[in-house]
Amino acid sequence: MFKLSYPEIVEKITAKTGMSVDEVEELVKQKLDQLSGLISKEGAAHIIANEKGIKLFDQVSGTLKIKNILSGMRGVEAVGKVTNVFEVRKFKTETREGQVGSFTMGDDTGVIRVTLWNTQADNIRKIKVGDNIKISSAYVRENNGRKELHLNDNSQIGINPSGLVVPDVKPFVITRKKINELKPDEQNIDLLGSVVQVFNPNFFEVCPKCGKRARSDATGRFVCEAHGPVAPSLAYVLNIVIDDGSSTIRTACYRNQVLKLFNSDDLTFIKIKDNPQNFEELKNELLGNLIRVVGKTKVNSMSNDLEFVANLVFPNPDPEEELAKLK
């Protein structure tokens, strides 16, 4: 099933009606009150869009613009221009091993990360910033609230194919804010602050095919809602508290961001699960460090507190560069 996030639905309503975000938020609140909280904010926003005759899914087949790529899609075809290329890394779990690499590409509607698994990762060494890319038979996963295109052995990738022209890439706008300026459901927010608290990491099993949580059943097998019984991979999340002088905020960092924070690798960090005492030294090294994080805000459904989810982590920001931004 295709999925739009709440901010994406609100963005479509504002774009097609001319309403402000605050006006749409007020309609959502009224709808939630009307239905006595029996639906989610996303559900309320869907109803409002339907009432106003707004088509949320503009395109679901053919060569998709990046803005029309939705979580849950399979067999996706898309084109774009490469904006960043990341190194290939090897991984090994109790059940499998391989390699994974990624790059980001954009068109005139947005930017998306493309992840290449195993033999597909060899293509990373051929790709450079500015290349035109055509992708076929990809599938879409959601990672920390962001959509990603994933390529497996059945996918195809063309690098600078003849005749392919990609429009100028829509700029990726990141907004620097103070913590006390943050509001719920903000995207692409840039924070700079010091780490004042570090919690122990939480480890959990995920489906190796789609990355979603895999839970054990009565027989002890791990089961994915989409793929049934699986031999799970291990993922992890680390919560830290960042202070920028205006306030503090709890920030969730997932696997790749955790490894960047500690300049570690997957195999080394996973060993902490069975030896949690080894994390104390890492924790003490991180405390007090100035870091930069880019991500989104969300409201914790249990505590109702505003929290931050990091999509990018920069553990050693350049002081001169940061001072220049302040000026």
Sequence and secondary structure as in RCSB ss.txt:
>XXXX:A:sequence
MFKLSYPEIVEKITAKTGMSVDEVEELVKQKLDQLSGLISKEGAAHIIANEKGIKLFDQVSGTLKIKNILSGMRG
VEAVGKVTNVFEVRKFKTETREGQVGSFTMGDDTGVIRVTLWNTQADNIRKIKVGDNIKISSAYVRENNGRKELH
LNDNSQIGINPSGLVVPDVKPFVITRKKINELKPDEQNIDLLGSVVQVFNPNFFEVCPKCGKRARSDATGRFVCE
AHGPVAPSLAYVLNIVIDDGSSTIRTACYRNQVLKLFNSDDLTFIKIKDNPQNFEELKNELLGNLIRVVGKTKVN
SMSNDLEFVANLVFPNPDPEEELAKLK
>XXXX:A:secstr
  B  HHHHHHHHHHHH   HHHHHHHHHHHHHHTTT S HHHHHHHHHHHTT  S    SSEE GGG  BT  S
EEEEEEEEEEEEEEEEE SS EEEEEEEEEEETTEEEEEEEEGGGGGGGGG  TT EEEEEEEEEEEETTEEEEE
E TT EEEES TT           EE  GGG  TT  SEEEEEEEEEE   EEEEE TTT  B EE TTS EEET
TTEEE  EEEEEEEEEEE SS EEEEEEEHHHHHHHHT  HHHHHGGGT GGGHHHHHHHHTT EEEEEEEEEE 
TTT  EEEEEEEEESS  HHHHHHHH 
